Amino acid sequence: MASGGALQKAIELVTKATEEDKSNNYAEALRLYESAVEYFLHAMKYEVPNERAKDTIRAKCKEYLNRAEKLKEHLGKKKKAEKAGVPVGKKNSKDSDSDEESDPAKKKMESRLEGAIVAEKPNIRWDDVAGLEGAKAALKEAVILPIKFPHMFTGKRQAWRGILLFGPPGTGKTFLAKAVATEANNSTFFSVSSADLVSKWMGESEQHVKTLFSMAREQKPSIIFIDEVDSLCSSRSEQESESARRIKTEFLVQMQGVGNQNDGVLVLGATNIPWTLDSAIRRRFEKRIYIPLPEKHARKNMFMLNLGDTPHCLSNEDFDYLGEFTEGFSGADISIVVRDALMQPVRKVQTATHFKKVSGRSRDDPNVIVHDYLMPCSPGDPNAFEMTWEQVPSDKLYEPEVTMADMKCALNDCKPSVNQADLDKLRQFTEEFGQEG
């Protein structure tokens, strides 16, 4: 078995197996499933160092082996039926009916929702989220602590099962969810939207919701993150379609219905317009946390986080000024300002008519100083010589630093994206139903 290609070969075999399975070529599908599992095991042993990835592969192998066992059982019954003289295509019992109809239907829905499982962590830590200490504390209380200290959450003390993050666009609701996905090491994280659940076929949408919660219970502890939850669970009315009403009803039943044990399952929703949510859905989100526009110190930290390790000459006082000047900006707005400022050195290179030689650390070895880098400069510089960026060798360009002037130039072009009317509505909703983040 060739090293380095086992994982790819396994994926190819599984793809073929599912195709044969759908075409009712069960014998060939069985052979391909078994071969795929062998390749997956080889890949886990020699090619996959990541433990999280190994856990995902183990879960998939278990699923394929379960399907292979069912196919074996079905083929065995088929042989017996042929010996007994029963026509092969005839559905003779409940078992064959469920094996060929109900089970494939459920498998189809599960396979559609498999893509919603976040297998690779986004690698966003709590420290990467500037501000929002209240929201982070509530999420740690709901997700991290119950996993790490399960003995604390017994009896009457139960972890939160529904958390709604609401606030203006661009304030970090989805970013917080990514941090949860990263920090909840042993949890299965489902990230779903209306596109994953809504179907044009009668009855399929609510079945997708039911299957989603069923998968979450099987793989608990788990988190179901629904971005823009208002698109699925807006207020019920007489004018809405029957299918929209049914999907909301199924959500209500699955989140807190009779007979549904959601221990170990957290539903995390995010929305910009919480006042449109159905009141029954709103009640099932036990914690409703307002994610506001960032304050001054958080805005300052956002500028620093977005600049990262890009060469710049901004001082701490400059960052203080930027935090003060950008009141009313969301986190997304600040990200756009920084991205625009980061492009200013590129524009300097593109429009430069003169360059000069400078010294700098080698990109290959930081301990070596290179003395013939070229950096754009004004025509009046005593060391300037005329040339354009097309004449600069690709390995000799010295990257100009981002300056405060670049930041101010970007700020002149970028405006806040959140208006006061929306903020007033969110503030009123927070006073009636929510809590500050």
Contacts in CASP RR format, 6 or more apart in sequence:
PFRMAT RR
TARGET T0000
AUTHOR 0000-0000-0000
METHOD contacts of the structure
MODEL  1
MASGGALQKAIELVTKATEEDKSNNYAEALRLYESAVEYFLHAMKYEVPN
ERAKDTIRAKCKEYLNRAEKLKEHLGKKKKAEKAGVPVGKKNSKDSDSDE
ESDPAKKKMESRLEGAIVAEKPNIRWDDVAGLEGAKAALKEAVILPIKFP
HMFTGKRQAWRGILLFGPPGTGKTFLAKAVATEANNSTFFSVSSADLVSK
WMGESEQHVKTLFSMAREQKPSIIFIDEVDSLCSSRSEQESESARRIKTE
FLVQMQGVGNQNDGVLVLGATNIPWTLDSAIRRRFEKRIYIPLPEKHARK
NMFMLNLGDTPHCLSNEDFDYLGEFTEGFSGADISIVVRDALMQPVRKVQ
TATHFKKVSGRSRDDPNVIVHDYLMPCSPGDPNAFEMTWEQVPSDKLYEP
EVTMADMKCALNDCKPSVNQADLDKLRQFTEEFGQEG
1 39 0 8 1.000
1 42 0 8 1.000
3 46 0 8 1.000
3 47 0 8 1.000
4 43 0 8 1.000
4 46 0 8 1.000
4 47 0 8 1.000
5 43 0 8 1.000
5 47 0 8 1.000
6 39 0 8 1.000
6 40 0 8 1.000
6 42 0 8 1.000
6 43 0 8 1.000
6 46 0 8 1.000
6 47 0 8 1.000
7 39 0 8 1.000
7 40 0 8 1.000
7 43 0 8 1.000
7 47 0 8 1.000
7 48 0 8 1.000
9 39 0 8 1.000
10 36 0 8 1.000
10 37 0 8 1.000
10 39 0 8 1.000
10 40 0 8 1.000
10 43 0 8 1.000
11 36 0 8 1.000
13 32 0 8 1.000
13 33 0 8 1.000
13 35 0 8 1.000
13 36 0 8 1.000
13 39 0 8 1.000
14 32 0 8 1.000
14 33 0 8 1.000
14 36 0 8 1.000
14 60 0 8 1.000
14 64 0 8 1.000
16 32 0 8 1.000
17 29 0 8 1.000
17 32 0 8 1.000
17 33 0 8 1.000
17 36 0 8 1.000
17 64 0 8 1.000
18 29 0 8 1.000
18 111 0 8 1.000
20 26 0 8 1.000
20 28 0 8 1.000
20 29 0 8 1.000
20 32 0 8 1.000
21 29 0 8 1.000
21 67 0 8 1.000
21 71 0 8 1.000
21 104 0 8 1.000
22 104 0 8 1.000
24 100 0 8 1.000
26 71 0 8 1.000
26 74 0 8 1.000
26 75 0 8 1.000
27 75 0 8 1.000
29 71 0 8 1.000
30 68 0 8 1.000
30 71 0 8 1.000
30 72 0 8 1.000
30 75 0 8 1.000
33 64 0 8 1.000
33 65 0 8 1.000
33 67 0 8 1.000
33 68 0 8 1.000
33 71 0 8 1.000
34 68 0 8 1.000
36 64 0 8 1.000
37 61 0 8 1.000
37 64 0 8 1.000
37 65 0 8 1.000
37 68 0 8 1.000
40 57 0 8 1.000
40 60 0 8 1.000
40 61 0 8 1.000
41 61 0 8 1.000
43 57 0 8 1.000
44 54 0 8 1.000
44 57 0 8 1.000
44 58 0 8 1.000
48 54 0 8 1.000
48 57 0 8 1.000
52 119 0 8 1.000
52 120 0 8 1.000
52 121 0 8 1.000
53 119 0 8 1.000
53 120 0 8 1.000
56 119 0 8 1.000
59 219 0 8 1.000
67 107 0 8 1.000
70 99 0 8 1.000
70 103 0 8 1.000
73 99 0 8 1.000
74 96 0 8 1.000
74 99 0 8 1.000
74 100 0 8 1.000
77 95 0 8 1.000
77 96 0 8 1.000
78 88 0 8 1.000
81 88 0 8 1.000
81 92 0 8 1.000
82 88 0 8 1.000
86 92 0 8 1.000
91 97 0 8 1.000
91 100 0 8 1.000
106 211 0 8 1.000
109 204 0 8 1.000
109 207 0 8 1.000
109 208 0 8 1.000
109 211 0 8 1.000
110 211 0 8 1.000
110 215 0 8 1.000
112 196 0 8 1.000
112 208 0 8 1.000
113 190 0 8 1.000
113 192 0 8 1.000
113 196 0 8 1.000
113 208 0 8 1.000
113 211 0 8 1.000
113 212 0 8 1.000
113 215 0 8 1.000
115 196 0 8 1.000
116 190 0 8 1.000
116 191 0 8 1.000
116 192 0 8 1.000
116 196 0 8 1.000
116 212 0 8 1.000
117 188 0 8 1.000
117 189 0 8 1.000
117 190 0 8 1.000
118 181 0 8 1.000
118 189 0 8 1.000
118 190 0 8 1.000
118 191 0 8 1.000
121 181 0 8 1.000
121 182 0 8 1.000
122 178 0 8 1.000
122 179 0 8 1.000
122 181 0 8 1.000
122 182 0 8 1.000
123 182 0 8 1.000
124 175 0 8 1.000
124 178 0 8 1.000
124 179 0 8 1.000
124 181 0 8 1.000
124 182 0 8 1.000
125 179 0 8 1.000
125 182 0 8 1.000
125 183 0 8 1.000
126 136 0 8 1.000
126 140 0 8 1.000
126 179 0 8 1.000
126 183 0 8 1.000
128 175 0 8 1.000
128 179 0 8 1.000
128 305 0 8 1.000
129 136 0 8 1.000
129 172 0 8 1.000
129 175 0 8 1.000
129 176 0 8 1.000
129 179 0 8 1.000
130 294 0 8 1.000
130 298 0 8 1.000
130 299 0 8 1.000
130 301 0 8 1.000
130 302 0 8 1.000
130 305 0 8 1.000
131 294 0 8 1.000
131 295 0 8 1.000
131 297 0 8 1.000
131 298 0 8 1.000
131 301 0 8 1.000
132 172 0 8 1.000
132 176 0 8 1.000
132 291 0 8 1.000
132 298 0 8 1.000
132 437 0 8 1.000
133 437 0 8 1.000
134 289 0 8 1.000
134 436 0 8 1.000
134 437 0 8 1.000
135 165 0 8 1.000
135 176 0 8 1.000
135 289 0 8 1.000
135 291 0 8 1.000
135 437 0 8 1.000
136 176 0 8 1.000
136 179 0 8 1.000
138 160 0 8 1.000
138 163 0 8 1.000
138 287 0 8 1.000
138 289 0 8 1.000
138 437 0 8 1.000
139 163 0 8 1.000
139 176 0 8 1.000
139 179 0 8 1.000
139 180 0 8 1.000
139 268 0 8 1.000
140 183 0 8 1.000
141 159 0 8 1.000
141 160 0 8 1.000
142 159 0 8 1.000
142 160 0 8 1.000
142 162 0 8 1.000
142 163 0 8 1.000
142 266 0 8 1.000
142 287 0 8 1.000
143 159 0 8 1.000
143 180 0 8 1.000
143 183 0 8 1.000
143 184 0 8 1.000
143 187 0 8 1.000
143 223 0 8 1.000
143 266 0 8 1.000
144 183 0 8 1.000
144 184 0 8 1.000
145 152 0 8 1.000
145 153 0 8 1.000
145 159 0 8 1.000
146 152 0 8 1.000
146 153 0 8 1.000
146 159 0 8 1.000
146 221 0 8 1.000
146 264 0 8 1.000
147 184 0 8 1.000
147 185 0 8 1.000
147 186 0 8 1.000
147 187 0 8 1.000
147 221 0 8 1.000
153 159 0 8 1.000
158 263 0 8 1.000
159 264 0 8 1.000
159 266 0 8 1.000
160 266 0 8 1.000
160 286 0 8 1.000
160 287 0 8 1.000
161 255 0 8 1.000
161 256 0 8 1.000
161 262 0 8 1.000
161 264 0 8 1.000
161 265 0 8 1.000
161 266 0 8 1.000
161 267 0 8 1.000
161 286 0 8 1.000
162 255 0 8 1.000
162 266 0 8 1.000
162 267 0 8 1.000
162 268 0 8 1.000
162 269 0 8 1.000
162 284 0 8 1.000
162 285 0 8 1.000
162 286 0 8 1.000
162 287 0 8 1.000
163 266 0 8 1.000
163 267 0 8 1.000
163 268 0 8 1.000
163 269 0 8 1.000
163 285 0 8 1.000
163 286 0 8 1.000
163 287 0 8 1.000
163 288 0 8 1.000
163 289 0 8 1.000
164 229 0 8 1.000
164 269 0 8 1.000
164 270 0 8 1.000
164 271 0 8 1.000
164 274 0 8 1.000
164 277 0 8 1.000
164 282 0 8 1.000
164 285 0 8 1.000
164 287 0 8 1.000
164 288 0 8 1.000
164 289 0 8 1.000
165 173 0 8 1.000
165 176 0 8 1.000
165 177 0 8 1.000
165 268 0 8 1.000
165 269 0 8 1.000
165 270 0 8 1.000
165 271 0 8 1.000
165 289 0 8 1.000
165 291 0 8 1.000
166 173 0 8 1.000
166 270 0 8 1.000
166 271 0 8 1.000
166 272 0 8 1.000
166 274 0 8 1.000
166 288 0 8 1.000
166 289 0 8 1.000
166 290 0 8 1.000
166 291 0 8 1.000
166 426 0 8 1.000
166 429 0 8 1.000
167 173 0 8 1.000
167 271 0 8 1.000
167 272 0 8 1.000
167 274 0 8 1.000
167 290 0 8 1.000
167 291 0 8 1.000
167 292 0 8 1.000
167 426 0 8 1.000
168 272 0 8 1.000
168 291 0 8 1.000
168 292 0 8 1.000
168 293 0 8 1.000
168 330 0 8 1.000
168 418 0 8 1.000
168 422 0 8 1.000
168 423 0 8 1.000
168 426 0 8 1.000
169 272 0 8 1.000
169 330 0 8 1.000
169 332 0 8 1.000
169 417 0 8 1.000
169 418 0 8 1.000
170 330 0 8 1.000
170 331 0 8 1.000
170 332 0 8 1.000
170 333 0 8 1.000
170 417 0 8 1.000
171 291 0 8 1.000
171 292 0 8 1.000
171 293 0 8 1.000
171 294 0 8 1.000
171 330 0 8 1.000
171 331 0 8 1.000
171 332 0 8 1.000
172 291 0 8 1.000
172 331 0 8 1.000
172 332 0 8 1.000
173 227 0 8 1.000
173 270 0 8 1.000
173 271 0 8 1.000
173 291 0 8 1.000
174 227 0 8 1.000
174 270 0 8 1.000
176 291 0 8 1.000
177 191 0 8 1.000
177 225 0 8 1.000
177 227 0 8 1.000
177 268 0 8 1.000
177 270 0 8 1.000
180 189 0 8 1.000
180 223 0 8 1.000
180 225 0 8 1.000
180 268 0 8 1.000
181 189 0 8 1.000
181 191 0 8 1.000
181 223 0 8 1.000
181 225 0 8 1.000
184 221 0 8 1.000
184 223 0 8 1.000
186 221 0 8 1.000
187 221 0 8 1.000
187 222 0 8 1.000
187 223 0 8 1.000
188 216 0 8 1.000
188 219 0 8 1.000
188 220 0 8 1.000
188 221 0 8 1.000
188 222 0 8 1.000
188 223 0 8 1.000
189 222 0 8 1.000
189 223 0 8 1.000
189 225 0 8 1.000
190 212 0 8 1.000
190 215 0 8 1.000
190 216 0 8 1.000
190 222 0 8 1.000
190 223 0 8 1.000
190 224 0 8 1.000
190 225 0 8 1.000
191 225 0 8 1.000
191 227 0 8 1.000
192 212 0 8 1.000
192 224 0 8 1.000
192 225 0 8 1.000
192 226 0 8 1.000
192 227 0 8 1.000
193 226 0 8 1.000
193 227 0 8 1.000
193 228 0 8 1.000
193 231 0 8 1.000
194 228 0 8 1.000
194 231 0 8 1.000
194 232 0 8 1.000
196 208 0 8 1.000
196 212 0 8 1.000
197 205 0 8 1.000
197 208 0 8 1.000
197 209 0 8 1.000
197 212 0 8 1.000
197 232 0 8 1.000
197 247 0 8 1.000
198 205 0 8 1.000
198 208 0 8 1.000
198 232 0 8 1.000
198 247 0 8 1.000
199 205 0 8 1.000
199 208 0 8 1.000
202 243 0 8 1.000
203 243 0 8 1.000
203 246 0 8 1.000
205 243 0 8 1.000
205 246 0 8 1.000
205 247 0 8 1.000
205 250 0 8 1.000
206 246 0 8 1.000
206 247 0 8 1.000
206 249 0 8 1.000
206 250 0 8 1.000
209 247 0 8 1.000
209 250 0 8 1.000
209 251 0 8 1.000
209 254 0 8 1.000
210 250 0 8 1.000
210 254 0 8 1.000
212 224 0 8 1.000
212 254 0 8 1.000
213 224 0 8 1.000
213 254 0 8 1.000
213 255 0 8 1.000
213 260 0 8 1.000
213 262 0 8 1.000
213 265 0 8 1.000
216 222 0 8 1.000
216 224 0 8 1.000
216 265 0 8 1.000
217 261 0 8 1.000
217 262 0 8 1.000
217 265 0 8 1.000
220 263 0 8 1.000
220 264 0 8 1.000
220 265 0 8 1.000
221 264 0 8 1.000
221 265 0 8 1.000
221 266 0 8 1.000
222 264 0 8 1.000
222 265 0 8 1.000
222 266 0 8 1.000
223 265 0 8 1.000
223 266 0 8 1.000
223 268 0 8 1.000
224 265 0 8 1.000
224 266 0 8 1.000
224 267 0 8 1.000
224 268 0 8 1.000
225 268 0 8 1.000
225 269 0 8 1.000
225 270 0 8 1.000
226 232 0 8 1.000
226 267 0 8 1.000
226 268 0 8 1.000
226 269 0 8 1.000
226 270 0 8 1.000
227 269 0 8 1.000
227 270 0 8 1.000
228 270 0 8 1.000
228 271 0 8 1.000
228 272 0 8 1.000
229 269 0 8 1.000
229 270 0 8 1.000
229 271 0 8 1.000
229 277 0 8 1.000
229 281 0 8 1.000
230 271 0 8 1.000
230 272 0 8 1.000
230 273 0 8 1.000
230 274 0 8 1.000
230 276 0 8 1.000
230 277 0 8 1.000
232 247 0 8 1.000
232 248 0 8 1.000
232 251 0 8 1.000
233 248 0 8 1.000
233 251 0 8 1.000
233 277 0 8 1.000
233 278 0 8 1.000
233 281 0 8 1.000
234 276 0 8 1.000
234 277 0 8 1.000
234 278 0 8 1.000
235 276 0 8 1.000
235 277 0 8 1.000
235 278 0 8 1.000
235 279 0 8 1.000
236 245 0 8 1.000
236 248 0 8 1.000
236 278 0 8 1.000
248 278 0 8 1.000
248 281 0 8 1.000
251 281 0 8 1.000
252 280 0 8 1.000
252 281 0 8 1.000
252 284 0 8 1.000
253 260 0 8 1.000
254 260 0 8 1.000
255 262 0 8 1.000
255 267 0 8 1.000
255 281 0 8 1.000
255 284 0 8 1.000
256 262 0 8 1.000
256 284 0 8 1.000
267 284 0 8 1.000
267 285 0 8 1.000
269 285 0 8 1.000
271 277 0 8 1.000
272 422 0 8 1.000
274 282 0 8 1.000
274 288 0 8 1.000
274 426 0 8 1.000
274 429 0 8 1.000
274 433 0 8 1.000
275 425 0 8 1.000
275 429 0 8 1.000
282 288 0 8 1.000
282 433 0 8 1.000
287 435 0 8 1.000
288 433 0 8 1.000
288 434 0 8 1.000
288 435 0 8 1.000
289 434 0 8 1.000
289 435 0 8 1.000
289 436 0 8 1.000
289 437 0 8 1.000
290 426 0 8 1.000
290 429 0 8 1.000
290 430 0 8 1.000
290 434 0 8 1.000
290 435 0 8 1.000
290 436 0 8 1.000
290 437 0 8 1.000
291 437 0 8 1.000
292 436 0 8 1.000
292 437 0 8 1.000
293 328 0 8 1.000
293 329 0 8 1.000
293 330 0 8 1.000
293 331 0 8 1.000
293 418 0 8 1.000
293 423 0 8 1.000
294 302 0 8 1.000
294 329 0 8 1.000
294 330 0 8 1.000
294 331 0 8 1.000
294 334 0 8 1.000
296 323 0 8 1.000
296 324 0 8 1.000
296 327 0 8 1.000
297 323 0 8 1.000
299 322 0 8 1.000
299 323 0 8 1.000
299 326 0 8 1.000
299 327 0 8 1.000
299 329 0 8 1.000
299 331 0 8 1.000
299 334 0 8 1.000
300 319 0 8 1.000
300 320 0 8 1.000
300 322 0 8 1.000
300 323 0 8 1.000
302 331 0 8 1.000
302 334 0 8 1.000
302 335 0 8 1.000
303 319 0 8 1.000
303 322 0 8 1.000
303 323 0 8 1.000
303 334 0 8 1.000
303 337 0 8 1.000
303 338 0 8 1.000
303 407 0 8 1.000
304 319 0 8 1.000
306 334 0 8 1.000
306 335 0 8 1.000
306 338 0 8 1.000
306 339 0 8 1.000
307 314 0 8 1.000
307 338 0 8 1.000
307 342 0 8 1.000
307 402 0 8 1.000
310 342 0 8 1.000
310 402 0 8 1.000
311 399 0 8 1.000
311 401 0 8 1.000
311 402 0 8 1.000
312 401 0 8 1.000
312 402 0 8 1.000
312 403 0 8 1.000
313 401 0 8 1.000
313 402 0 8 1.000
313 403 0 8 1.000
313 404 0 8 1.000
314 402 0 8 1.000
314 403 0 8 1.000
314 404 0 8 1.000
314 407 0 8 1.000
318 404 0 8 1.000
318 407 0 8 1.000
321 404 0 8 1.000
322 407 0 8 1.000
322 411 0 8 1.000
325 411 0 8 1.000
326 333 0 8 1.000
326 334 0 8 1.000
326 337 0 8 1.000
326 411 0 8 1.000
328 416 0 8 1.000
328 418 0 8 1.000
329 337 0 8 1.000
329 416 0 8 1.000
330 416 0 8 1.000
330 417 0 8 1.000
330 418 0 8 1.000
332 417 0 8 1.000
333 414 0 8 1.000
333 415 0 8 1.000
333 416 0 8 1.000
333 417 0 8 1.000
333 418 0 8 1.000
336 414 0 8 1.000
337 407 0 8 1.000
337 410 0 8 1.000
337 411 0 8 1.000
337 414 0 8 1.000
338 407 0 8 1.000
338 410 0 8 1.000
340 409 0 8 1.000
340 410 0 8 1.000
340 413 0 8 1.000
340 414 0 8 1.000
341 402 0 8 1.000
341 406 0 8 1.000
341 407 0 8 1.000
341 409 0 8 1.000
341 410 0 8 1.000
342 402 0 8 1.000
344 402 0 8 1.000
344 403 0 8 1.000
344 406 0 8 1.000
344 409 0 8 1.000
344 410 0 8 1.000
345 399 0 8 1.000
345 400 0 8 1.000
345 401 0 8 1.000
345 402 0 8 1.000
345 406 0 8 1.000
348 376 0 8 1.000
348 400 0 8 1.000
349 376 0 8 1.000
349 389 0 8 1.000
349 392 0 8 1.000
349 397 0 8 1.000
349 400 0 8 1.000
350 389 0 8 1.000
352 376 0 8 1.000
352 377 0 8 1.000
352 388 0 8 1.000
352 389 0 8 1.000
353 379 0 8 1.000
353 386 0 8 1.000
353 387 0 8 1.000
353 388 0 8 1.000
354 376 0 8 1.000
354 377 0 8 1.000
354 378 0 8 1.000
354 379 0 8 1.000
354 380 0 8 1.000
354 381 0 8 1.000
354 384 0 8 1.000
354 385 0 8 1.000
354 386 0 8 1.000
354 387 0 8 1.000
355 374 0 8 1.000
355 375 0 8 1.000
355 376 0 8 1.000
355 377 0 8 1.000
355 384 0 8 1.000
355 385 0 8 1.000
355 387 0 8 1.000
355 392 0 8 1.000
356 374 0 8 1.000
356 375 0 8 1.000
356 377 0 8 1.000
356 381 0 8 1.000
356 383 0 8 1.000
356 384 0 8 1.000
356 385 0 8 1.000
357 371 0 8 1.000
357 372 0 8 1.000
357 373 0 8 1.000
357 374 0 8 1.000
357 383 0 8 1.000
358 373 0 8 1.000
358 374 0 8 1.000
358 375 0 8 1.000
358 398 0 8 1.000
359 369 0 8 1.000
359 370 0 8 1.000
359 371 0 8 1.000
359 373 0 8 1.000
360 369 0 8 1.000
360 370 0 8 1.000
360 371 0 8 1.000
360 373 0 8 1.000
360 398 0 8 1.000
361 367 0 8 1.000
361 368 0 8 1.000
361 369 0 8 1.000
361 370 0 8 1.000
362 368 0 8 1.000
362 369 0 8 1.000
362 370 0 8 1.000
363 395 0 8 1.000
372 396 0 8 1.000
373 396 0 8 1.000
373 397 0 8 1.000
373 398 0 8 1.000
374 387 0 8 1.000
374 392 0 8 1.000
374 393 0 8 1.000
374 396 0 8 1.000
374 397 0 8 1.000
374 398 0 8 1.000
375 397 0 8 1.000
375 398 0 8 1.000
375 400 0 8 1.000
376 389 0 8 1.000
376 400 0 8 1.000
377 383 0 8 1.000
377 384 0 8 1.000
378 384 0 8 1.000
379 386 0 8 1.000
389 397 0 8 1.000
430 436 0 8 1.000
END
